[in-house]
């Protein structure tokens, strides 16, 4: 499946491959020492956020997963 932003599709595939490899080769075998794909995910996430903004896709009220999910918004960041 392609990403929401055409420019993000390669990053999505890179992250998917990294995650699937880590999940199958490490996590399922008991190695829970960390996800080596975090930086790849962050690059992909930034690309998707930019694409959503550029395409003016309404996301108000949508809950997103991630490290900032439970942090309060900064004033003026809406």
mmJSON file of the N, C-alpha and C atoms, coordinates in Angstrom:
{"data_MODEL":{"atom_site":{
"group_PDB":["ATOM","ATOM","ATOM","ATOM","ATOM","ATOM","ATOM","ATOM","ATOM","ATOM","ATOM","ATOM","ATOM","ATOM","ATOM","ATOM","ATOM","ATOM","ATOM","ATOM","ATOM","ATOM","ATOM","ATOM","ATOM","ATOM","ATOM","ATOM","ATOM","ATOM","ATOM","ATOM","ATOM","ATOM","ATOM","ATOM","ATOM","ATOM","ATOM","ATOM","ATOM","ATOM","ATOM","ATOM","ATOM","ATOM","ATOM","ATOM","ATOM","ATOM","ATOM","ATOM","ATOM","ATOM","ATOM","ATOM","ATOM","ATOM","ATOM","ATOM","ATOM","ATOM","ATOM","ATOM","ATOM","ATOM","ATOM","ATOM","ATOM","ATOM","ATOM","ATOM","ATOM","ATOM","ATOM","ATOM","ATOM","ATOM","ATOM","ATOM","ATOM","ATOM","ATOM","ATOM","ATOM","ATOM","ATOM","ATOM","ATOM","ATOM","ATOM","ATOM","ATOM","ATOM","ATOM","ATOM","ATOM","ATOM","ATOM","ATOM","ATOM","ATOM","ATOM","ATOM","ATOM","ATOM","ATOM","ATOM","ATOM","ATOM","ATOM","ATOM","ATOM","ATOM","ATOM","ATOM","ATOM","ATOM","ATOM","ATOM","ATOM","ATOM","ATOM","ATOM","ATOM","ATOM","ATOM","ATOM","ATOM","ATOM","ATOM","ATOM","ATOM","ATOM","ATOM","ATOM","ATOM","ATOM","ATOM","ATOM","ATOM","ATOM","ATOM","ATOM","ATOM","ATOM","ATOM","ATOM","ATOM","ATOM","ATOM","ATOM","ATOM","ATOM","ATOM","ATOM","ATOM","ATOM","ATOM","ATOM","ATOM","ATOM","ATOM","ATOM","ATOM","ATOM","ATOM","ATOM","ATOM","ATOM","ATOM","ATOM","ATOM","ATOM","ATOM","ATOM","ATOM","ATOM","ATOM","ATOM","ATOM","ATOM","ATOM","ATOM","ATOM","ATOM","ATOM","ATOM","ATOM","ATOM","ATOM","ATOM","ATOM","ATOM","ATOM","ATOM","ATOM","ATOM","ATOM","ATOM","ATOM","ATOM","ATOM","ATOM","ATOM","ATOM","ATOM","ATOM","ATOM","ATOM","ATOM","ATOM","ATOM","ATOM","ATOM","ATOM","ATOM","ATOM","ATOM","ATOM","ATOM","ATOM","ATOM","ATOM","ATOM","ATOM","ATOM","ATOM","ATOM","ATOM","ATOM","ATOM","ATOM","ATOM"],
"id":[1,2,3,4,5,6,7,8,9,10,11,12,13,14,15,16,17,18,19,20,21,22,23,24,25,26,27,28,29,30,31,32,33,34,35,36,37,38,39,40,41,42,43,44,45,46,47,48,49,50,51,52,53,54,55,56,57,58,59,60,61,62,63,64,65,66,67,68,69,70,71,72,73,74,75,76,77,78,79,80,81,82,83,84,85,86,87,88,89,90,91,92,93,94,95,96,97,98,99,100,101,102,103,104,105,106,107,108,109,110,111,112,113,114,115,116,117,118,119,120,121,122,123,124,125,126,127,128,129,130,131,132,133,134,135,136,137,138,139,140,141,142,143,144,145,146,147,148,149,150,151,152,153,154,155,156,157,158,159,160,161,162,163,164,165,166,167,168,169,170,171,172,173,174,175,176,177,178,179,180,181,182,183,184,185,186,187,188,189,190,191,192,193,194,195,196,197,198,199,200,201,202,203,204,205,206,207,208,209,210,211,212,213,214,215,216,217,218,219,220,221,222,223,224,225,226,227,228,229,230,231,232,233,234],
"type_symbol":["N","C","C","N","C","C","N","C","C","N","C","C","N","C","C","N","C","C","N","C","C","N","C","C","N","C","C","N","C","C","N","C","C","N","C","C","N","C","C","N","C","C","N","C","C","N","C","C","N","C","C","N","C","C","N","C","C","N","C","C","N","C","C","N","C","C","N","C","C","N","C","C","N","C","C","N","C","C","N","C","C","N","C","C","N","C","C","N","C","C","N","C","C","N","C","C","N","C","C","N","C","C","N","C","C","N","C","C","N","C","C","N","C","C","N","C","C","N","C","C","N","C","C","N","C","C","N","C","C","N","C","C","N","C","C","N","C","C","N","C","C","N","C","C","N","C","C","N","C","C","N","C","C","N","C","C","N","C","C","N","C","C","N","C","C","N","C","C","N","C","C","N","C","C","N","C","C","N","C","C","N","C","C","N","C","C","N","C","C","N","C","C","N","C","C","N","C","C","N","C","C","N","C","C","N","C","C","N","C","C","N","C","C","N","C","C","N","C","C","N","C","C","N","C","C","N","C","C","N","C","C","N","C","C"],
"label_atom_id":["N","CA","C","N","CA","C","N","CA","C","N","CA","C","N","CA","C","N","CA","C","N","CA","C","N","CA","C","N","CA","C","N","CA","C","N","CA","C","N","CA","C","N","CA","C","N","CA","C","N","CA","C","N","CA","C","N","CA","C","N","CA","C","N","CA","C","N","CA","C","N","CA","C","N","CA","C","N","CA","C","N","CA","C","N","CA","C","N","CA","C","N","CA","C","N","CA","C","N","CA","C","N","CA","C","N","CA","C","N","CA","C","N","CA","C","N","CA","C","N","CA","C","N","CA","C","N","CA","C","N","CA","C","N","CA","C","N","CA","C","N","CA","C","N","CA","C","N","CA","C","N","CA","C","N","CA","C","N","CA","C","N","CA","C","N","CA","C","N","CA","C","N","CA","C","N","CA","C","N","CA","C","N","CA","C","N","CA","C","N","CA","C","N","CA","C","N","CA","C","N","CA","C","N","CA","C","N","CA","C","N","CA","C","N","CA","C","N","CA","C","N","CA","C","N","CA","C","N","CA","C","N","CA","C","N","CA","C","N","CA","C","N","CA","C","N","CA","C","N","CA","C","N","CA","C","N","CA","C","N","CA","C","N","CA","C","N","CA","C","N","CA","C"],
"label_alt_id":[null,null,null,null,null,null,null,null,null,null,null,null,null,null,null,null,null,null,null,null,null,null,null,null,null,null,null,null,null,null,null,null,null,null,null,null,null,null,null,null,null,null,null,null,null,null,null,null,null,null,null,null,null,null,null,null,null,null,null,null,null,null,null,null,null,null,null,null,null,null,null,null,null,null,null,null,null,null,null,null,null,null,null,null,null,null,null,null,null,null,null,null,null,null,null,null,null,null,null,null,null,null,null,null,null,null,null,null,null,null,null,null,null,null,null,null,null,null,null,null,null,null,null,null,null,null,null,null,null,null,null,null,null,null,null,null,null,null,null,null,null,null,null,null,null,null,null,null,null,null,null,null,null,null,null,null,null,null,null,null,null,null,null,null,null,null,null,null,null,null,null,null,null,null,null,null,null,null,null,null,null,null,null,null,null,null,null,null,null,null,null,null,null,null,null,null,null,null,null,null,null,null,null,null,null,null,null,null,null,null,null,null,null,null,null,null,null,null,null,null,null,null,null,null,null,null,null,null,null,null,null,null,null,null],
"label_comp_id":["UNK","UNK","UNK","UNK","UNK","UNK","UNK","UNK","UNK","UNK","UNK","UNK","UNK","UNK","UNK","UNK","UNK","UNK","UNK","UNK","UNK","UNK","UNK","UNK","UNK","UNK","UNK","UNK","UNK","UNK","UNK","UNK","UNK","UNK","UNK","UNK","UNK","UNK","UNK","UNK","UNK","UNK","UNK","UNK","UNK","UNK","UNK","UNK","UNK","UNK","UNK","UNK","UNK","UNK","UNK","UNK","UNK","UNK","UNK","UNK","UNK","UNK","UNK","UNK","UNK","UNK","UNK","UNK","UNK","UNK","UNK","UNK","UNK","UNK","UNK","UNK","UNK","UNK","UNK","UNK","UNK","UNK","UNK","UNK","UNK","UNK","UNK","UNK","UNK","UNK","UNK","UNK","UNK","UNK","UNK","UNK","UNK","UNK","UNK","UNK","UNK","UNK","UNK","UNK","UNK","UNK","UNK","UNK","UNK","UNK","UNK","UNK","UNK","UNK","UNK","UNK","UNK","UNK","UNK","UNK","UNK","UNK","UNK","UNK","UNK","UNK","UNK","UNK","UNK","UNK","UNK","UNK","UNK","UNK","UNK","UNK","UNK","UNK","UNK","UNK","UNK","UNK","UNK","UNK","UNK","UNK","UNK","UNK","UNK","UNK","UNK","UNK","UNK","UNK","UNK","UNK","UNK","UNK","UNK","UNK","UNK","UNK","UNK","UNK","UNK","UNK","UNK","UNK","UNK","UNK","UNK","UNK","UNK","UNK","UNK","UNK","UNK","UNK","UNK","UNK","UNK","UNK","UNK","UNK","UNK","UNK","UNK","UNK","UNK","UNK","UNK","UNK","UNK","UNK","UNK","UNK","UNK","UNK","UNK","UNK","UNK","UNK","UNK","UNK","UNK","UNK","UNK","UNK","UNK","UNK","UNK","UNK","UNK","UNK","UNK","UNK","UNK","UNK","UNK","UNK","UNK","UNK","UNK","UNK","UNK","UNK","UNK","UNK","UNK","UNK","UNK","UNK","UNK","UNK"],
"label_asym_id":["A","A","A","A","A","A","A","A","A","A","A","A","A","A","A","A","A","A","A","A","A","A","A","A","A","A","A","A","A","A","A","A","A","A","A","A","A","A","A","A","A","A","A","A","A","A","A","A","A","A","A","A","A","A","A","A","A","A","A","A","A","A","A","A","A","A","A","A","A","A","A","A","A","A","A","A","A","A","A","A","A","A","A","A","A","A","A","A","A","A","A","A","A","A","A","A","A","A","A","A","A","A","A","A","A","A","A","A","A","A","A","A","A","A","A","A","A","A","A","A","A","A","A","A","A","A","A","A","A","A","A","A","A","A","A","A","A","A","A","A","A","A","A","A","A","A","A","A","A","A","A","A","A","A","A","A","A","A","A","A","A","A","A","A","A","A","A","A","A","A","A","A","A","A","A","A","A","A","A","A","A","A","A","A","A","A","A","A","A","A","A","A","A","A","A","A","A","A","A","A","A","A","A","A","A","A","A","A","A","A","A","A","A","A","A","A","A","A","A","A","A","A","A","A","A","A","A","A","A","A","A","A","A","A"],
"label_entity_id":["1","1","1","1","1","1","1","1","1","1","1","1","1","1","1","1","1","1","1","1","1","1","1","1","1","1","1","1","1","1","1","1","1","1","1","1","1","1","1","1","1","1","1","1","1","1","1","1","1","1","1","1","1","1","1","1","1","1","1","1","1","1","1","1","1","1","1","1","1","1","1","1","1","1","1","1","1","1","1","1","1","1","1","1","1","1","1","1","1","1","1","1","1","1","1","1","1","1","1","1","1","1","1","1","1","1","1","1","1","1","1","1","1","1","1","1","1","1","1","1","1","1","1","1","1","1","1","1","1","1","1","1","1","1","1","1","1","1","1","1","1","1","1","1","1","1","1","1","1","1","1","1","1","1","1","1","1","1","1","1","1","1","1","1","1","1","1","1","1","1","1","1","1","1","1","1","1","1","1","1","1","1","1","1","1","1","1","1","1","1","1","1","1","1","1","1","1","1","1","1","1","1","1","1","1","1","1","1","1","1","1","1","1","1","1","1","1","1","1","1","1","1","1","1","1","1","1","1","1","1","1","1","1","1"],
"label_seq_id":[1,1,1,2,2,2,3,3,3,4,4,4,5,5,5,6,6,6,7,7,7,8,8,8,9,9,9,10,10,10,11,11,11,12,12,12,13,13,13,14,14,14,15,15,15,16,16,16,17,17,17,18,18,18,19,19,19,20,20,20,21,21,21,22,22,22,23,23,23,24,24,24,25,25,25,26,26,26,27,27,27,28,28,28,29,29,29,30,30,30,31,31,31,32,32,32,33,33,33,34,34,34,35,35,35,36,36,36,37,37,37,38,38,38,39,39,39,40,40,40,41,41,41,42,42,42,43,43,43,44,44,44,45,45,45,46,46,46,47,47,47,48,48,48,49,49,49,50,50,50,51,51,51,52,52,52,53,53,53,54,54,54,55,55,55,56,56,56,57,57,57,58,58,58,59,59,59,60,60,60,61,61,61,62,62,62,63,63,63,64,64,64,65,65,65,66,66,66,67,67,67,68,68,68,69,69,69,70,70,70,71,71,71,72,72,72,73,73,73,74,74,74,75,75,75,76,76,76,77,77,77,78,78,78],
"pdbx_PDB_ins_code":[null,null,null,null,null,null,null,null,null,null,null,null,null,null,null,null,null,null,null,null,null,null,null,null,null,null,null,null,null,null,null,null,null,null,null,null,null,null,null,null,null,null,null,null,null,null,null,null,null,null,null,null,null,null,null,null,null,null,null,null,null,null,null,null,null,null,null,null,null,null,null,null,null,null,null,null,null,null,null,null,null,null,null,null,null,null,null,null,null,null,null,null,null,null,null,null,null,null,null,null,null,null,null,null,null,null,null,null,null,null,null,null,null,null,null,null,null,null,null,null,null,null,null,null,null,null,null,null,null,null,null,null,null,null,null,null,null,null,null,null,null,null,null,null,null,null,null,null,null,null,null,null,null,null,null,null,null,null,null,null,null,null,null,null,null,null,null,null,null,null,null,null,null,null,null,null,null,null,null,null,null,null,null,null,null,null,null,null,null,null,null,null,null,null,null,null,null,null,null,null,null,null,null,null,null,null,null,null,null,null,null,null,null,null,null,null,null,null,null,null,null,null,null,null,null,null,null,null,null,null,null,null,null,null],
"Cartn_x":[0.843,0.0,0.886,0.509,1.245,0.901,1.725,1.517,0.568,0.1,-0.79,-0.105,1.181,1.954,2.849,2.78,3.574,5.06,5.541,6.949,7.303,6.298,6.532,6.525,6.138,5.963,7.253,8.377,9.647,10.016,9.766,10.027,9.123,7.872,6.943,7.449,7.869,8.376,9.642,10.526,11.752,11.406,10.461,10.058,9.385,8.467,7.778,8.763,9.744,10.744,11.569,11.994,12.782,11.984,10.748,9.917,9.639,9.254,8.947,10.156,11.336,12.568,12.837,12.764,13.001,11.977,10.727,9.662,9.864,10.142,10.298,11.607,12.694,14.014,14.41,13.82,14.208,13.041,12.016,10.932,10.254,9.885,9.204,10.107,11.399,12.344,12.766,12.081,12.325,13.277,13.888,14.805,14.003,13.798,13.01,13.893,15.106,16.105,15.868,14.841,14.554,14.245,13.593,13.197,14.225,15.012,16.036,15.459,14.16,13.518,12.949,13.219,12.618,12.923,14.151,14.497,13.856,13.802,13.132,11.661,11.033,9.631,9.452,10.337,10.218,10.325,11.239,11.364,10.075,9.535,8.287,7.138,7.081,6.03,6.066,7.264,7.384,6.915,7.248,6.834,5.314,4.689,3.236,2.57,3.091,2.522,2.589,3.698,3.853,2.849,2.688,1.755,0.318,-0.032,-1.388,-1.641,-0.648,-0.795,-0.9,-0.023,-0.032,-1.334,-1.913,-3.151,-4.386,-4.144,-5.228,-6.252,-5.754,-6.608,-7.052,-8.357,-8.831,-8.546,-7.837,-7.513,-7.932,-8.714,-9.191,-9.987,-9.682,-10.391,-9.864,-8.877,-8.293,-7.171,-7.214,-6.152,-5.026,-3.812,-2.645,-1.817,-1.214,-0.315,1.041,1.801,3.144,3.535,4.789,5.324,4.7,4.08,3.503,1.99,1.418,-0.027,-0.645,-0.038,-0.634,-0.119,0.757,1.288,0.308,0.078,-0.827,-0.25,-1.142,-0.691,-0.103,0.892,1.472,0.527,0.395,-0.472,-0.048,-1.034,-0.751,-0.304,-0.287,0.196,-0.923,-2.153,-3.28,-3.31],
"Cartn_y":[-1.175,0.0,1.235,2.205,3.457,4.323,5.304,6.239,7.348,8.103,9.231,10.276,10.405,11.313,10.512,10.791,10.031,10.041,11.179,11.305,10.438,9.968,9.193,7.683,7.245,5.815,5.026,5.546,4.823,4.728,5.803,5.762,4.752,4.661,3.684,2.279,2.002,0.661,0.343,1.339,1.148,0.82,1.562,1.298,-0.067,-0.382,-1.671,-2.831,-2.743,-3.811,-3.923,-2.789,-2.778,-3.384,-2.922,-3.411,-4.905,-5.342,-6.76,-7.641,-7.194,-7.942,-8.023,-6.877,-6.84,-7.701,-7.578,-8.309,-9.815,-10.283,-11.723,-12.28,-11.543,-12.064,-11.809,-10.826,-10.477,-10.625,-9.811,-9.727,-11.077,-11.774,-13.057,-14.137,-13.897,-14.852,-14.438,-13.44,-13.044,-11.889,-11.394,-10.258,-8.973,-8.39,-7.167,-5.98,-5.999,-4.99,-3.644,-3.519,-2.232,-2.365,-1.356,-1.317,-0.484,-1.099,-0.363,0.518,0.518,1.227,2.58,3.011,4.228,5.451,5.643,6.832,6.777,5.597,5.45,5.803,5.349,5.687,7.193,7.833,9.286,10.056,9.627,10.283,10.1,8.889,8.603,9.42,9.492,10.24,11.724,12.3,13.715,13.927,13.004,13.095,13.04,12.135,12.0,13.251,13.77,14.986,16.15,16.254,17.31,17.106,15.87,15.573,15.873,15.546,15.819,17.315,18.072,19.528,20.095,19.64,20.142,19.816,18.651,18.24,18.749,19.436,19.997,18.924,17.779,16.676,16.958,17.0,17.291,16.116,16.391,15.347,15.745,16.813,17.233,16.109,15.823,14.796,13.392,13.223,11.908,11.684,10.557,10.218,9.524,10.02,9.419,8.718,7.618,6.913,7.597,7.444,7.991,8.558,8.951,9.39,10.673,11.481,12.744,12.667,11.48,11.317,11.871,11.623,12.031,13.356,14.008,15.301,16.395,17.354,18.457,19.306,19.854,20.731,22.01,22.521,23.807,24.904,25.967,27.072,27.581,27.772,28.302,27.274,25.979,24.962,24.387,24.817,24.293,24.835],
"Cartn_z":[0.0,0.0,0.0,-0.806,-0.852,0.349,0.577,1.674,1.243,2.207,1.945,1.06,1.191,0.345,-0.574,-1.861,-2.834,-2.474,-1.982,-1.614,-0.402,0.319,1.545,1.31,0.134,-0.121,0.079,-0.395,-0.206,1.262,2.027,3.47,4.158,3.721,4.295,4.05,2.838,2.512,3.313,3.454,4.237,5.694,6.261,7.64,7.761,6.858,6.902,6.858,5.97,5.869,7.146,7.681,8.912,10.055,10.225,11.323,11.189,9.996,9.798,10.073,9.656,9.908,11.41,12.088,13.534,14.269,13.886,14.575,14.438,13.23,12.979,13.526,13.343,13.703,15.151,15.779,17.156,18.133,17.954,18.923,19.164,18.106,18.258,18.857,18.837,19.426,20.827,21.388,22.768,22.97,21.916,22.037,21.995,23.161,23.247,23.617,23.097,23.447,22.772,22.007,21.389,19.918,19.409,18.009,17.246,16.363,15.619,14.509,14.364,13.261,13.671,14.891,15.419,14.563,14.168,13.377,11.989,11.404,10.109,10.245,11.334,11.576,11.737,12.458,12.667,11.356,10.47,9.163,8.358,8.387,7.683,8.279,9.603,10.278,9.897,9.883,9.493,8.05,7.177,5.773,5.664,6.387,6.353,6.921,8.006,8.595,7.606,6.893,5.888,4.748,4.299,3.206,3.619,4.842,5.342,5.349,5.798,5.841,4.423,3.516,2.142,1.413,1.693,1.034,1.776,2.881,3.685,4.066,4.506,4.942,6.374,6.634,7.985,8.929,9.993,10.966,12.377,12.496,13.808,14.447,15.695,16.442,16.231,15.382,15.138,16.137,16.834,17.775,17.023,17.225,16.605,17.66,17.269,18.166,18.109,19.147,19.13,20.465,20.574,21.858,22.386,21.555,22.007,22.188,22.069,22.106,23.379,24.531,25.794,26.323,25.56,25.987,25.6,26.49,26.138,25.014,24.197,23.121,23.677,22.991,23.359,22.889,23.657,23.224,21.853,20.996,19.669,18.651,19.013,18.068,17.209,17.416,16.642,15.243],
"occupancy":[1.0,1.0,1.0,1.0,1.0,1.0,1.0,1.0,1.0,1.0,1.0,1.0,1.0,1.0,1.0,1.0,1.0,1.0,1.0,1.0,1.0,1.0,1.0,1.0,1.0,1.0,1.0,1.0,1.0,1.0,1.0,1.0,1.0,1.0,1.0,1.0,1.0,1.0,1.0,1.0,1.0,1.0,1.0,1.0,1.0,1.0,1.0,1.0,1.0,1.0,1.0,1.0,1.0,1.0,1.0,1.0,1.0,1.0,1.0,1.0,1.0,1.0,1.0,1.0,1.0,1.0,1.0,1.0,1.0,1.0,1.0,1.0,1.0,1.0,1.0,1.0,1.0,1.0,1.0,1.0,1.0,1.0,1.0,1.0,1.0,1.0,1.0,1.0,1.0,1.0,1.0,1.0,1.0,1.0,1.0,1.0,1.0,1.0,1.0,1.0,1.0,1.0,1.0,1.0,1.0,1.0,1.0,1.0,1.0,1.0,1.0,1.0,1.0,1.0,1.0,1.0,1.0,1.0,1.0,1.0,1.0,1.0,1.0,1.0,1.0,1.0,1.0,1.0,1.0,1.0,1.0,1.0,1.0,1.0,1.0,1.0,1.0,1.0,1.0,1.0,1.0,1.0,1.0,1.0,1.0,1.0,1.0,1.0,1.0,1.0,1.0,1.0,1.0,1.0,1.0,1.0,1.0,1.0,1.0,1.0,1.0,1.0,1.0,1.0,1.0,1.0,1.0,1.0,1.0,1.0,1.0,1.0,1.0,1.0,1.0,1.0,1.0,1.0,1.0,1.0,1.0,1.0,1.0,1.0,1.0,1.0,1.0,1.0,1.0,1.0,1.0,1.0,1.0,1.0,1.0,1.0,1.0,1.0,1.0,1.0,1.0,1.0,1.0,1.0,1.0,1.0,1.0,1.0,1.0,1.0,1.0,1.0,1.0,1.0,1.0,1.0,1.0,1.0,1.0,1.0,1.0,1.0,1.0,1.0,1.0,1.0,1.0,1.0,1.0,1.0,1.0,1.0,1.0,1.0],
"B_iso_or_equiv":[0.0,0.0,0.0,0.0,0.0,0.0,0.0,0.0,0.0,0.0,0.0,0.0,0.0,0.0,0.0,0.0,0.0,0.0,0.0,0.0,0.0,0.0,0.0,0.0,0.0,0.0,0.0,0.0,0.0,0.0,0.0,0.0,0.0,0.0,0.0,0.0,0.0,0.0,0.0,0.0,0.0,0.0,0.0,0.0,0.0,0.0,0.0,0.0,0.0,0.0,0.0,0.0,0.0,0.0,0.0,0.0,0.0,0.0,0.0,0.0,0.0,0.0,0.0,0.0,0.0,0.0,0.0,0.0,0.0,0.0,0.0,0.0,0.0,0.0,0.0,0.0,0.0,0.0,0.0,0.0,0.0,0.0,0.0,0.0,0.0,0.0,0.0,0.0,0.0,0.0,0.0,0.0,0.0,0.0,0.0,0.0,0.0,0.0,0.0,0.0,0.0,0.0,0.0,0.0,0.0,0.0,0.0,0.0,0.0,0.0,0.0,0.0,0.0,0.0,0.0,0.0,0.0,0.0,0.0,0.0,0.0,0.0,0.0,0.0,0.0,0.0,0.0,0.0,0.0,0.0,0.0,0.0,0.0,0.0,0.0,0.0,0.0,0.0,0.0,0.0,0.0,0.0,0.0,0.0,0.0,0.0,0.0,0.0,0.0,0.0,0.0,0.0,0.0,0.0,0.0,0.0,0.0,0.0,0.0,0.0,0.0,0.0,0.0,0.0,0.0,0.0,0.0,0.0,0.0,0.0,0.0,0.0,0.0,0.0,0.0,0.0,0.0,0.0,0.0,0.0,0.0,0.0,0.0,0.0,0.0,0.0,0.0,0.0,0.0,0.0,0.0,0.0,0.0,0.0,0.0,0.0,0.0,0.0,0.0,0.0,0.0,0.0,0.0,0.0,0.0,0.0,0.0,0.0,0.0,0.0,0.0,0.0,0.0,0.0,0.0,0.0,0.0,0.0,0.0,0.0,0.0,0.0,0.0,0.0,0.0,0.0,0.0,0.0,0.0,0.0,0.0,0.0,0.0,0.0],
"pdbx_formal_charge":[null,null,null,null,null,null,null,null,null,null,null,null,null,null,null,null,null,null,null,null,null,null,null,null,null,null,null,null,null,null,null,null,null,null,null,null,null,null,null,null,null,null,null,null,null,null,null,null,null,null,null,null,null,null,null,null,null,null,null,null,null,null,null,null,null,null,null,null,null,null,null,null,null,null,null,null,null,null,null,null,null,null,null,null,null,null,null,null,null,null,null,null,null,null,null,null,null,null,null,null,null,null,null,null,null,null,null,null,null,null,null,null,null,null,null,null,null,null,null,null,null,null,null,null,null,null,null,null,null,null,null,null,null,null,null,null,null,null,null,null,null,null,null,null,null,null,null,null,null,null,null,null,null,null,null,null,null,null,null,null,null,null,null,null,null,null,null,null,null,null,null,null,null,null,null,null,null,null,null,null,null,null,null,null,null,null,null,null,null,null,null,null,null,null,null,null,null,null,null,null,null,null,null,null,null,null,null,null,null,null,null,null,null,null,null,null,null,null,null,null,null,null,null,null,null,null,null,null,null,null,null,null,null,null],
"auth_seq_id":[1,1,1,2,2,2,3,3,3,4,4,4,5,5,5,6,6,6,7,7,7,8,8,8,9,9,9,10,10,10,11,11,11,12,12,12,13,13,13,14,14,14,15,15,15,16,16,16,17,17,17,18,18,18,19,19,19,20,20,20,21,21,21,22,22,22,23,23,23,24,24,24,25,25,25,26,26,26,27,27,27,28,28,28,29,29,29,30,30,30,31,31,31,32,32,32,33,33,33,34,34,34,35,35,35,36,36,36,37,37,37,38,38,38,39,39,39,40,40,40,41,41,41,42,42,42,43,43,43,44,44,44,45,45,45,46,46,46,47,47,47,48,48,48,49,49,49,50,50,50,51,51,51,52,52,52,53,53,53,54,54,54,55,55,55,56,56,56,57,57,57,58,58,58,59,59,59,60,60,60,61,61,61,62,62,62,63,63,63,64,64,64,65,65,65,66,66,66,67,67,67,68,68,68,69,69,69,70,70,70,71,71,71,72,72,72,73,73,73,74,74,74,75,75,75,76,76,76,77,77,77,78,78,78],
"auth_comp_id":["UNK","UNK","UNK","UNK","UNK","UNK","UNK","UNK","UNK","UNK","UNK","UNK","UNK","UNK","UNK","UNK","UNK","UNK","UNK","UNK","UNK","UNK","UNK","UNK","UNK","UNK","UNK","UNK","UNK","UNK","UNK","UNK","UNK","UNK","UNK","UNK","UNK","UNK","UNK","UNK","UNK","UNK","UNK","UNK","UNK","UNK","UNK","UNK","UNK","UNK","UNK","UNK","UNK","UNK","UNK","UNK","UNK","UNK","UNK","UNK","UNK","UNK","UNK","UNK","UNK","UNK","UNK","UNK","UNK","UNK","UNK","UNK","UNK","UNK","UNK","UNK","UNK","UNK","UNK","UNK","UNK","UNK","UNK","UNK","UNK","UNK","UNK","UNK","UNK","UNK","UNK","UNK","UNK","UNK","UNK","UNK","UNK","UNK","UNK","UNK","UNK","UNK","UNK","UNK","UNK","UNK","UNK","UNK","UNK","UNK","UNK","UNK","UNK","UNK","UNK","UNK","UNK","UNK","UNK","UNK","UNK","UNK","UNK","UNK","UNK","UNK","UNK","UNK","UNK","UNK","UNK","UNK","UNK","UNK","UNK","UNK","UNK","UNK","UNK","UNK","UNK","UNK","UNK","UNK","UNK","UNK","UNK","UNK","UNK","UNK","UNK","UNK","UNK","UNK","UNK","UNK","UNK","UNK","UNK","UNK","UNK","UNK","UNK","UNK","UNK","UNK","UNK","UNK","UNK","UNK","UNK","UNK","UNK","UNK","UNK","UNK","UNK","UNK","UNK","UNK","UNK","UNK","UNK","UNK","UNK","UNK","UNK","UNK","UNK","UNK","UNK","UNK","UNK","UNK","UNK","UNK","UNK","UNK","UNK","UNK","UNK","UNK","UNK","UNK","UNK","UNK","UNK","UNK","UNK","UNK","UNK","UNK","UNK","UNK","UNK","UNK","UNK","UNK","UNK","UNK","UNK","UNK","UNK","UNK","UNK","UNK","UNK","UNK","UNK","UNK","UNK","UNK","UNK","UNK"],
"auth_asym_id":["A","A","A","A","A","A","A","A","A","A","A","A","A","A","A","A","A","A","A","A","A","A","A","A","A","A","A","A","A","A","A","A","A","A","A","A","A","A","A","A","A","A","A","A","A","A","A","A","A","A","A","A","A","A","A","A","A","A","A","A","A","A","A","A","A","A","A","A","A","A","A","A","A","A","A","A","A","A","A","A","A","A","A","A","A","A","A","A","A","A","A","A","A","A","A","A","A","A","A","A","A","A","A","A","A","A","A","A","A","A","A","A","A","A","A","A","A","A","A","A","A","A","A","A","A","A","A","A","A","A","A","A","A","A","A","A","A","A","A","A","A","A","A","A","A","A","A","A","A","A","A","A","A","A","A","A","A","A","A","A","A","A","A","A","A","A","A","A","A","A","A","A","A","A","A","A","A","A","A","A","A","A","A","A","A","A","A","A","A","A","A","A","A","A","A","A","A","A","A","A","A","A","A","A","A","A","A","A","A","A","A","A","A","A","A","A","A","A","A","A","A","A","A","A","A","A","A","A","A","A","A","A","A","A"],
"auth_atom_id":["N","CA","C","N","CA","C","N","CA","C","N","CA","C","N","CA","C","N","CA","C","N","CA","C","N","CA","C","N","CA","C","N","CA","C","N","CA","C","N","CA","C","N","CA","C","N","CA","C","N","CA","C","N","CA","C","N","CA","C","N","CA","C","N","CA","C","N","CA","C","N","CA","C","N","CA","C","N","CA","C","N","CA","C","N","CA","C","N","CA","C","N","CA","C","N","CA","C","N","CA","C","N","CA","C","N","CA","C","N","CA","C","N","CA","C","N","CA","C","N","CA","C","N","CA","C","N","CA","C","N","CA","C","N","CA","C","N","CA","C","N","CA","C","N","CA","C","N","CA","C","N","CA","C","N","CA","C","N","CA","C","N","CA","C","N","CA","C","N","CA","C","N","CA","C","N","CA","C","N","CA","C","N","CA","C","N","CA","C","N","CA","C","N","CA","C","N","CA","C","N","CA","C","N","CA","C","N","CA","C","N","CA","C","N","CA","C","N","CA","C","N","CA","C","N","CA","C","N","CA","C","N","CA","C","N","CA","C","N","CA","C","N","CA","C","N","CA","C","N","CA","C","N","CA","C","N","CA","C","N","CA","C","N","CA","C","N","CA","C","N","CA","C"],
"pdbx_PDB_model_num":[1,1,1,1,1,1,1,1,1,1,1,1,1,1,1,1,1,1,1,1,1,1,1,1,1,1,1,1,1,1,1,1,1,1,1,1,1,1,1,1,1,1,1,1,1,1,1,1,1,1,1,1,1,1,1,1,1,1,1,1,1,1,1,1,1,1,1,1,1,1,1,1,1,1,1,1,1,1,1,1,1,1,1,1,1,1,1,1,1,1,1,1,1,1,1,1,1,1,1,1,1,1,1,1,1,1,1,1,1,1,1,1,1,1,1,1,1,1,1,1,1,1,1,1,1,1,1,1,1,1,1,1,1,1,1,1,1,1,1,1,1,1,1,1,1,1,1,1,1,1,1,1,1,1,1,1,1,1,1,1,1,1,1,1,1,1,1,1,1,1,1,1,1,1,1,1,1,1,1,1,1,1,1,1,1,1,1,1,1,1,1,1,1,1,1,1,1,1,1,1,1,1,1,1,1,1,1,1,1,1,1,1,1,1,1,1,1,1,1,1,1,1,1,1,1,1,1,1,1,1,1,1,1,1]
}}}
